[in-house]
C-alpha cells in the first residue's frame, strides 16, 4: 500500500480503498459546505471529483471556505479547489463545471456518478437537483441551513421529514409538497436554533442576501461538509461490504 493511503486502507481495507479510488462524486456548490466535502473526499482518495460552481473567491469567503486564501481572491472557486486537491493528490481526476445549477443544466448528471452532494443555497435549484438525481437513481444528500449557527455538534444526517426549526428545511418541505414529490430526502441538518441576523451590511444590494448577508463561521458549514462526505463515502463502501 502507498504511504499516502496506508492509514485509510488500515481502516476500510484494500477493497474499500479501491472502491473509493474507482468512484465518482459530484459536489454542487463549492462554498463553505462543498469545499470541505471536496477536501474530505479527496483526502479519502476518491478517484474522480466533479465540482460544480460559478462563483469566485471573495474576501467574505476567507473565514470559512477551504480554498479561500488571499492569493486566490478573484479566482474561480472550482479552479482554486482543484489546485488545492492536486497539490496533495495529483492522481485525482478533478473535472470542473463552471455554472450555477438549475433545471436547464440537469444533463450534467448524465454520466457515471456514484453520489451527488448538494451544497446549493438556492431553494428551487436544490429541489431541481434532488429530483434530477432521484430520476437517475443517483444517491444524493442535501445540506440544509448552516449559517447563523455556532455549534458543530448539532449537525446530523437525517431525512427532511424529521427536521424542525430550520427555515430552509421548512421551505424545502413546502416546495417538495408543491411539486408532489413524496420520496424521502436525505439531508444534513443542524438542530441548533439559528440566530437572527438583521444587520444591513450593503444597503444597495439587489437581494435580501446582498443587503443582509447571513452570519457564518467555519464550524457548522465545515461539519456539514464532512458529514456529507462521510455519507457519500459510506454509499460507495456499501457496494463492497
N, C-alpha and C positions, 0 to 999 in steps of 0.2 A: 504494500500500500504506500502511496506517496505521503510524504511528511505533512503536506498541506491538508490532506483529507484523513489522516490517521485517526484523530480523535473522533471524527464523525463516524468512521467505519467501526470503531470500537463500540459505538452506541447503537447504530442501526444495522450493522453487519454489511458484508460485501454486497449482498443483493439489494439492500436498501439504498446504499450509496449509488450503485449502478442505476437503479430506478430514477433517482434524482438527476443523475448526470444525463439520462436519456429523456428527460421530461421538459415540457414547455409550459411556462406560466406567463399569462398576460396580466399586467398591472395597469389599470386605467386610472390615471391621476397619480402624479409622482411628486406630491407635496409632502406635508407633514406625516401623513399616514403611509402613502405609497412609497416614499423614499426609504422608509425603514423596512417596509415589506421587501422591497427590492434588495436592500442590503442584506437582510437576513437570509433570503433565498439564495443570493449569490454566494454568501459565505457558507451556505449549506451545500454548495456545489450543484445547484440546479443548472443544467447544461444550456438551457435556452430561455431567455427572458425577452418579453416583448413589452416595451414601455410606451404608453400612450399618454401624451400631454402636449399642449401647445404653449404653455406658459414659459416665461423666462425667469431666471433667478433675480429676485429683487431684495433690497435691503431688509424689508419686513420679513423675509424668509430666514434670515440669519439665526434667529433664536431657536429654530426647531426643525429645519429640513436638512437631511443628511448631506446633500450635495451642495448646500448653500455655503459658500465661502466668499470672502471679499474678492478673490481672484475670479470667481465665476459670475459675478454680477453682470447681468445683461445676456448671459449665455442661456441657451435653452435648457430647461430642467432635464430633459431626456438625455441630451448630449453630455451634460455635466455628470449625470448619474452613470452613464455608460463609461466615461473616462475613469470615474472612481472605481467601478466594478473591475474594469480591465487592469487597473493598477495592482490588484491583488489576485485576480482570477482571469488571466489572459486567455484561457481556453474557452471562456464563456461566450456563447453567441448572444449578443445583445442587439435586438432589432428595435428601431425607433419608428414610431408613427406620430408625427407632429400634427395632431389635430385635437379638437375638443370633441369628445364622443357625443353623438346623438343618433337618432334613428336613421339618419341619412347615411351613416357610415357603418352599419351593422355588418357589412360584408367583410370587415377586418377580422371577424370571428370565423370566417370560412377557411380555416386552415387547421393544422394539427395543434390543438391546445388542450392541455390536461386540466388546468384550473384557471379561473379568472378571479382576480381580486379587484373589487370595485372600491376605489377611493375617490369617487366623484363628489363634488359639492352640490351640483345642480340636481334638483329633485327629479325632473322629468327625464333627464339623461340617465339618472340612476335606475329608474324604473325601466327605461328602454333597454339598458344593458342587462338587467335581471331577466327580462322577458326574452331577449335575444339568446342569452345563454341557456335558458330553460328549453327553448325551441330546439337548440342544437345539442341538448343533453350535455352541456359543459358544466361541471360543478363551479359554483360561484359563491363568493362570500362578500358581503357589503359592509363597509364601515359606516356607522351612523355618526351622530354628533359627538365630536371630541373637543370642540372649542369651549371656552368659558368654564373649564374644569381643571383640577389640580391633582387628583388622586388616581394614579395608575392602577391601584389595587381594586378599583371598582369596575375595571374593564373585563368583560366576559363574552364568550361565544354562546349565542343562543339563537332563537328564531324570532322573527319580527313580532309575532303574535304574543310573545312573552315579555315584551319590553313595556316600560312605562316611564313617564317623567321626562322623556326626550322629545322636544318639539319636532325634530327631524323624523324620528320614528313615527310619531303620530301622523305627520303629513304624508309619509310614505305609505302607512296603512290606509289612509284615506284615498290616496291615488291608486293603490292596488285594488281597493274595493270599487272605485270608479271604473277601472278597466276590467272589472270582473276577473281579476287574477286571484285564484284561490290556492295556489301551491304555497307550501312553506317557503319562507325566505330566510336563508341563513345569514346571520348578521354578527358583527362585533358591536357591542353596546356598552355604554357606561351608565351605571345606575346612580352615579353622582348627580345631585341636583345642580344644574348649571347656574352660574352667577348671572345677574342681569347686567349686560354691558350696554349702556345708553349714551356713552360719551361720543360726541360728534368729533371725529378726527379730521375729516375732509368735507367741509360744508358744500363744496362744489361738485361732489361726487354724483354720478348719474344714477346709482342704485343705492339702496339702503346699506348694502355691504360695503360700498365705497365710502359712504358718509359715516357709518357707524360700524367699523370692522369688528369681527369677533375677537375677544381676548384669547390669547393662547400662549402656552409654554410647551416645552418639549415632552413633558412626562406622559400625558394622556395620548396625544397623537402617536408617539413612539410605541406606547404599549399596544395601541390598536394595530399598528403596522406589524408588530411582532406576533400578535395574536392571529392576524390574517395569514401571515406567512406560515405560522405553525399549523394552522388548519389546512392550508394548501399542501404543505409537506405531507401531512397525515393522509390526505386524499390520495396522494401518489404512492405512499408506502402501503396503503391498503391492498394495492394490486399485487404485492409480493408477499403478503403475510398469509 
